[in-house]
Every structure is written in structure tokens, then in C-alpha cells.
């Protein structure tokens, strides 16, 4: 009996130490990924010329990298490199990331958020900050090194224009057509559950660390409990809600899948007319105990027809 008591005391004393070690490990990873984020965007100690930055990114991004930009444009790595290489901005026109937060880690995939401001050159020669995005950042660890895998830039202050040339990830092929179909069906059930406020189903579908950034509340990162509270108070009328189509599986990293879809948000205006607004979303799915769950998403408004 005395031996059992001693063991219990030892376990109780060890628990805080273990928790502290986990917190320290998470803090170290957050610091590492913030460093990766700055390298990705050629900011902080990694500032370099525009041409050097594009060359670095082309080697730093993983092959399956893709991004939904702040105007709703979907681009894969090839398209990102092509469009950025074709541009020739003056010095000072670049992204400025800040407020990085590590949100979740699933094996060799990590999810984070940041706020990224952008400067634009004006005819009068000034280069002011003109737009700001709340970003979902996805990282993958390959051969022991963390690298950028994807992003969704939800505008807080939208850009005034977007370039739709060389966009749509046209060269990206589905890495797994069977899985793409399975996740597409989950996507449809997800949207149906939101429209009909099926809270129990959403609780089961969302991973515990699930979060999202939505264009209609872009400054907020919604957590699972907060989302459940919001959905419980939704009161969609017939024809209203979120409707998804154009689902595409973009990349798979073990038990984590990255995808995108188009979402149409339909809401009645003051006159009762249904107004449809299109969005392009970045979706993250995680496989747990043989079941695919939703881990994160970011919905970006499209400022022009894709």
C-alpha cells in the first residue's frame, strides 16, 4: 500500500513537469515556424531583392504548394513562380507578416495563422500599406526540415484588384481520386450540417483543435466551441446558407489532406432577395482512427469571376 502511495505521489509531481516540457516544445516549434514564415515571405532577417526572393521561394515551397490569394485567386507552385517572376515591383513593395500563432500540429503537418500587411506603389512615388490579410499558413516537415505547403489569405482590408492570369492551379492533378471523392462528400455533408444546425454531427466531424477564418468576420479565428455556439443560433431561411462545389484535392501528407472548394454564401437582403457571394476556401482534413475529420479552413472572397 505504501508503495502504491509513493507511486501516486511521484505521478502527481511528474505531471506539471511533463506539461511544462510540452509547453516549451510547442513554444520552440512556434518560434521555428515563425522563422519559416519570415523566410517564406522574405521578411525580417531574410529580406532580399525581389528576384532573389522569387528564386528562393521556388526552391523553398514544397512541390504541392498552393495558395488562395486575397482576391480569391487559386494558384499552385508553378503558377505562383510564373506570375511573381513576371512582375517587377519597386523596392519596398512586399508582404509584412506579424502576429504568428501556432494553432495545431498533426505529425509532420503544422497549421498556423498570421496577419500580413501589403504595401503598394502609388503614382506619386509613395509606398503605403494598402491591404491586410488574416492568413492560414500550412507547413510540412520533410527530411527533418519544416517548409511552406499552403496558405489562404483572408482579407481584412481587401486589395483593390487581383491578377487572374495564370491561375486556377490548372496543372495540379488529383493525388488520389478515390480520396478526393470521399472528402468531397464530407464537404457536402459539412455544409448541409451548418445550414441545418446539426450540432452533434459537427462536433463529431470537427477535430478538437479545429479552427477557421471567415471573410465575413476576418479578424477572428473561430475555435470549435465558438463555432458550435454560432451555428446553434443560425436561422437560415429556405435557400439561404453556404453551398460548396468545385472541390479539389490538392495534396496529401500522410494522414493530412489539403483541398480547396468554391463556396457560395446565400443570404437574403432587406427586401428578401437572396444575394449570392462567392468564396474560394482552403480546407485541411485529418485522419483520426480511420475517420477523416475537418481540421481547419479559410474562406476568401473572390473579387472577380474566376
Secondary structure, DSSP 8 states (H G I E B T S, - for coil): -HHHHHHHHHHHHHHHHHHHHHHHHHHHHHHHHHHHHHHHTT-GGG---HHHHHHHHHHHS-TT-EEE-TTS-EEEHHHHHHHHHH----TT-SEEEEEEEEEEEETTEEEEEEEEEEEEE-TTS-EEEEEEEEEEEEEEEETTEEEEEEEEEEEEE--S----TT-S-TT---S-HHHHHHHHHHHHHHHHHHHTT-HHHHHHHEEEEEEEEETTEEEEEEEHHHHHHHHHT----TT-EEEEEEEEEEEEETTEEEEEEEEEEEEE-TTS-EEEEEEEEEEEEEEETTEEEEEEEEEEE-SS--
